[in-house]
Amino acid sequence: MGLVQALGCQIPQPNAAQRAMWHVSASPPGAWWSSKILHRVDRPLLRRTHGRLAVPEILAGIPFITIITTGARTGQRRETPFLGVPVGDDLAVVGTHFGKPGTPAWYYNLRA
């Protein structure tokens, strides 16, 4: 049994606009846009929808998974959305920093 079945995930098929967004987000202007704007929209959207919707799912048709960790320094509960790219019956979990340079804080929490 793969992760998709174990979690009961429904993997939607991306529409033409969402597939076009893949190409836009892979370009330098798209990466800039992601790093400067999308992260500011994603967190409020997650809060408002109680964790049911995220920007990558709406714009690109890519499912997401929320991973809960404990803060490496604070010990506080941290919820981080990750892209869940379907690979057969499994999901490849991809963490991003919305195109920004440097190591995101979630990496240290996950490592700890």
Secondary structure, DSSP 4 states (H G I P E B T S, - for coil): --HHHHHT---PPP-HHHHHHHHHHTSHHHHHHIIIIIHHHHHHHHHHTTTS--HHHHHH---EEEEEEE-TTT--EEEEEEEEEEETTEEEEE---TT-SS--HHHHHHH-
